[in-house]
Amino acid sequence: MKRLRCGFVAVVVAVLFSAPAGALGPFEPDLQIQSVSAPASAVAGAEIQVAVRFVNRGAGGADSFMAELWLEEQVVGRPPLATARWRVRNLSPGDDVLERRVLRVPATLAAGAYSLRVFADRDLELTESDESNNVAVRAIQVTAAPPGPTTPPSVPAGPGTMLAPPRDLRTDLAVESMTPSATSALPGERITVQARIANRGNVTTVASSASLLLRPRTGADQILQTVGIPRLAAGASQHAAFSARLDLAVTPGTYTLVVKADSDNAFPEVDEANNQATVEFTVAGPDLAACGSLRVTPGSVRPGGGIAISACIQNIGTAESPTAPYRIVLSASRRLDSPRVLRQAAGGSPLGVRATLNINLSGVTVPADLAPATYYLGVLVDPDGRVAETNERNNTIGPLALVITP
């Protein structure tokens, strides 16, 4: 779980509580591009799939932002040769998201070295603590497109006979479009996807299949449905309709919805990179997180003394949480290792979307056997993992220093 750190100095906790607003600096996001995965080379005219992981390393949450992907020459000032542009979801502090996009390399592009350039917050919608780290570049080698099918002049094969050399026969299925009925759904809900699959080759294909997949950030794809695709003549296309229900046990979070042509690998193709189309998809669910600062008074206390604690939990997810359990702990470590439990609650009633649970406790007794030192108090939200959340890394409020005096 992600731990939100307040950075208070132990001996002056009480002073910091009375510090003016903004004295600790703004809580601003800091978007970075953690990784860019793409083929090292591509053929002119082919499609490539690029995977980009964005991360927010700032102290504040980042609202949704625009991202752009460019294929460009390795010459400063030249316009991009191909682009993709899309909106990325909100990112809380420490959160990351993996985005996949398909980019077509222009068919007329000359062979040579080029670059893939990715921009985070391309439209400068966000105010960040560091605006200089929003771009990542990756090299890619482009090779010339193979020659198309031709019929060369006939050549003699013997007296009175003329035979033509064999043509370059190629099959190439491509997913040209996919349109989901929604880009988010609850576990157990049904989704429908309309797709169009075309044969871009020059020879009729055999019958094949196409699959609708749910792809997690890590791990194997889940097959939601597979449908049959008939033989397709060169240049022909086929509509594919999917209707599938999400598993009730699927974990809420961000996924990629994939339509994959020739999913059973019925035949080899000249280009296997264009067999998929993808859309970012969210399995809706609750997300319990802090909605305010953790406060404790007084900032120092003797062993066995009483303190008052206030905190706030909010469901920032896309579905109701069945409950909002929490546990208040005290530890000698900022990481809240081996904690002593001061209070805990089962959470009670369901917590709706954007609803809050305010924690205001007085007379909380610290253990009488504590040695004088600086300890750290925190609130662990859903500590036993009973609520399936879209983000399990923002479930810690604190830690906040508490001084135990002699």
C-alpha positions, 0 to 999 in steps of 0.5 A, a space after each residue: 500500500 502507498 504511504 502518504 508521508 507528512 514529513 513533520 519534525 517530531 519535536 515541533 509537531 504542535 508548532 506545525 499544527 498552528 503554521 499558516 496555510 501553505 507554509 509546508 509548500 503546495 501539494 502539486 502533482 509531478 507527471 513523469 513518463 516511467 517507461 516507453 515500450 515499442 518495437 525496435 524496428 518497423 516496416 513502412 506502412 505497418 502499425 506498431 503498438 506503443 505502451 507508455 507508463 505514466 506516473 505521478 511522483 508529486 505530492 498532489 493528485 493529478 487531474 486527467 490530462 492529454 497525452 500525445 505520441 509522435 513518430 518524428 525525424 531525428 531533426 529538430 524542428 520538423 513536424 511529426 510524421 504520425 501522431 496519436 492523442 488521447 486523455 489519461 485518467 486522474 493519477 493520485 500521488 504515487 499512482 501510475 497507469 499503463 496506456 497502449 496505443 497503435 500508430 501507423 508508420 506512413 507507407 511512403 516513409 524512407 528507411 532510416 532512424 526515427 524517434 518516438 516522442 511521448 508527451 504527458 500533459 501536452 496541453 499544459 492543463 496541470 500545474 506541476 512541481 516540475 514541468 521539465 520531465 514530461 517528455 520521453 523519446 525512444 529510437 525506432 528503425 524504419 525499413 522500406 515497405 516490401 513491394 506489392 503484388 505484381 505480375 511480371 512479364 511472361 517468360 518462355 518455358 519452352 517452344 510454344 509455351 509462356 508461363 508467368 512467375 508466381 505472384 507474391 501471395 500474402 494474407 494480412 488480417 487487421 482490426 480496423 475499428 472497435 467500438 465498446 458500448 462503454 469504457 467502464 463496467 461493474 463486475 458481473 455487468 455485460 459489455 458489447 463491442 462492435 469491431 470490423 476486421 479486414 483482409 489487407 492482403 492479396 489472397 483469400 484467407 481461411 476461416 478464422 476467429 476473433 477474440 475479445 480480451 480483458 488485459 490487466 496491467 500485469 499477467 495474462 489476458 482474460 478471454 471474454 468471448 471468441 467469435 468466428 470469422 468467415 473466409 475473407 477475399 482480398 480487400 473484404 471486411 467482416 463485422 464482428 459483434 461481441 457481447 460478454 459479461 465480466 466475471 463477478 470476481 474480477 478485481 476493480 481497476 484499469 485494464 485494456 479491452 482488446 479485439 484480436 483477429 486471427 486469435 487462434 493463429 490459423 495462418 501466417 500473415 505478412 504483418 502480425 502487428 495490426 491484428 489488435 485494436 485496444 481501448 482503455 477500460 475500467 472495471 468500476 469499484 470503490 477506492 477508499 482514500 484520505 480526504 484530509 490531513 491526519 491530526 492529533 492533539 496534543 503533539 506530545 504525551 506521557 505513557 498511558 496518556 490520552 490524545 484526540 485524533 481526527 481524520 477523513 476517509 472518502 470513496 473516490 472510486 466509481 462504485 459504492 464501497 460496502 464498508 469503510 473499515 480502518 485501524 489506528 496504529 502507533 509504531 516506532 517506524 515511519 513505515 508503521 512496521 510492527 504497530 500497536 493498535 490504538 483503535 479500529 472500526 469495522 466501517 459500518 454502513 456502505 460508503 457511496 461514491 464521493 461520500 466521506 467518513 469523518 473520524 473524530 476520536 477523543 480520549 484515545 489512550 497510548 500504551 502505558 509501557 512505551 519508552 520515551 521517544 518519537 513514535 508515528 501514528 497512522 490510519 490504515 484504511 481497509 487494513 485486512 483487504 476486505 474491500 476490492 478497490 480500484 487502487 490499493 496503494 492509497 490506503 494509509 493516512 499519515 504517518 504523523 509524529 507523536 512524542 512520548 515524554 518521560 
